[in-house]
Amino acid sequence: ARNQAAASFLCRVWRERESIKKVYLAHVRHWPPYHEHRQTEGNIDIPLAPSRTERIKWEVLPVAEGGKECKTFWKVYEDMDKSSSSDEEGATENTPTVAKGITLELHPITGRTHQLRLHCAAIGSGIVGDSLYGDSPIAWLGDHSTKNHDRGIDVISTLGNGISKTLRLHAHKLLIPNPSNPNNGEKLEFESAKPW
């Protein structure tokens, strides 16, 4: 912010959430609502809570057992299998193809820690490259302790072949009220293309 009034305004609207819109893109390999039921959009309403057994993780937990309400709207942004099938040169009918998956547009309604990652994992294959909740999670090795460092363990290299080492979750759009004229309803929009 360029001045204190704008900074205070932005802090307040960020805290209140109603007037800020965040849109993320996530690459998933398999999404049952789309791949099995041909749905192109929907809502996820799965309560979450901090994990009872692992400090850095969250888990699905019913509200009655302490879970917090957690909602995400999703829609298919891109089907990478459809868009790449026409690009494949030299492919024959007998050539096995590897599913590339889809890109989802995710709109968090609530803002819980790891919400999008957990919601994708609970519904489908999880986000590509997600080492905590995805299809190929890796074991948590601690807080860069001397013990693990001395053993020469490289967490990134423990991922299997063909699995992205980068979490494919991208902050795509941010819409915020214009702090220079907050009463007119004008929004400032910031957009960033997906990096994959």
Secondary structure, 3 states (H helix, E strand, C coil): CCCHHHHHHHHHHHHHCCCCEEEEEEEECCCHHHHCCCCCEEEEECCEEECCCCCCCEEECCHHHCCECCEEEEEEEEEHHHHHHCCCCCCCCCCCCCCCCEEEEEEECCCCCCHHHHHHHHHCCCECCCCCCCCCCCCCCCCCCHHHHHCCCCCHHHCCCCCCCCCCEEEEEEEEECCCCHHHCCEEEEECCCCC
